């Protein structure tokens, strides 16, 4: 039963992956439309990617902990 919980926790990695893909596409579009604001857009992109990736790492660690602490 614990392994099912670990597998479900691993599904938490899917959301941040999709989010980073959407964020990358919108960032490149925004830089293409307004190249002068590229630095500000890039900073916001990196901050958003860090938060999204942090959630993915949290889900991965949770799944590993469920497996190891059963």
Buried (B, 14 or more C-beta within 10 A) or exposed (E): EEEEBBEEBBEBBEEBEEBBEEBEEEBEEBBEEEEEEEEEBEEBBEEBBEEBBEBBEBBBEBBEEBBEEE
